[in-house]
Amino acid sequence: MSITLNGTSGVTTPSLVPSGSSIPANGVYLPGTNTVGIATNGVNAMTLDASGNLGIGTASPTSKLTISNQANSVVTLLSLN
């Protein structure tokens, strides 16, 4: 995929082409009906479902933002004002 910036007019010909329903090594895929996933290193990194729920570190978000960190169960949200 290539994205071309056209001066101050914006981006021309942007596209994300899902690889299918299987988790790719890196990229966008379609794990279910009306669901988009993003994988890195062959692992699901982020999922957006049909209800608008976004999951980071989980393929099954249960709220508008679900963050799962299986490694050490610590999630840090930082707000910079």
C-alpha positions as CSV (number, residue, x, y, z in Angstrom):
1,M,0.0,0.0,0.0
2,S,1.3,3.4,-0.7
3,I,0.0,6.8,0.5
4,T,0.8,9.9,-1.4
5,L,0.7,13.3,0.3
6,N,-0.4,16.0,-2.1
7,G,0.9,19.3,-0.7
8,T,-1.7,20.8,1.6
9,S,-4.6,19.1,-0.2
10,G,-4.4,15.9,1.8
11,V,-3.9,12.3,1.0
12,T,-4.6,10.8,-2.3
13,T,-5.4,7.1,-2.9
14,P,-5.3,5.9,0.7
15,S,-6.5,2.4,1.2
16,L,-6.3,-0.5,3.7
17,V,-6.7,-3.9,2.1
18,P,-7.7,-6.6,4.6
19,S,-5.8,-9.9,4.2
20,G,-8.8,-12.1,4.9
21,S,-10.2,-13.7,8.1
22,S,-6.9,-15.2,9.3
23,I,-4.5,-13.2,11.5
24,P,-1.7,-12.0,9.2
25,A,1.9,-11.5,10.3
26,N,1.3,-7.8,10.2
27,G,-1.7,-5.9,8.9
28,V,-5.4,-5.5,8.7
29,Y,-7.8,-8.5,8.6
30,L,-11.5,-9.3,9.0
31,P,-11.9,-11.7,11.9
32,G,-15.7,-11.7,11.8
33,T,-18.8,-10.0,10.4
34,N,-18.5,-6.2,10.6
35,T,-15.3,-6.6,12.6
36,V,-11.8,-5.3,11.8
37,G,-8.6,-6.5,13.4
38,I,-5.0,-5.2,13.2
39,A,-2.2,-7.7,13.8
40,T,1.5,-7.3,14.6
41,N,4.0,-10.1,14.7
42,G,1.2,-12.6,14.0
43,V,-0.9,-11.6,17.0
44,N,-4.1,-9.6,17.2
45,A,-3.2,-6.2,18.5
46,M,-6.5,-4.3,18.1
47,T,-10.1,-5.1,17.3
48,L,-13.0,-2.8,16.3
49,D,-16.4,-4.6,16.4
50,A,-19.8,-3.9,14.9
51,S,-20.9,-2.2,18.1
52,G,-18.1,0.3,17.9
53,N,-16.2,-1.4,20.8
54,L,-12.4,-1.1,20.5
55,G,-10.2,-3.7,22.0
56,I,-6.5,-3.3,22.5
57,G,-4.8,-6.5,23.4
58,T,-8.1,-8.4,23.1
59,A,-10.1,-9.8,20.2
60,S,-13.3,-9.5,22.3
61,P,-13.9,-5.9,23.5
62,T,-16.8,-5.6,25.9
63,S,-17.1,-1.8,26.1
64,K,-16.2,1.2,24.0
65,L,-12.6,0.8,25.1
66,T,-11.3,-2.5,26.5
67,I,-7.6,-2.8,27.2
68,S,-6.1,-6.1,28.1
69,N,-2.4,-6.6,29.1
70,Q,-2.0,-10.3,29.8
71,A,1.8,-9.9,30.5
72,N,1.5,-8.0,33.8
73,S,-2.1,-6.9,34.2
74,V,-1.1,-3.2,34.4
75,V,-2.7,-0.7,32.1
76,T,-1.6,2.9,32.2
77,L,-3.6,5.7,30.6
78,L,-1.7,9.0,30.3
79,S,-3.4,12.3,29.5
80,L,-1.3,15.2,28.3
81,N,-3.1,18.6,28.5
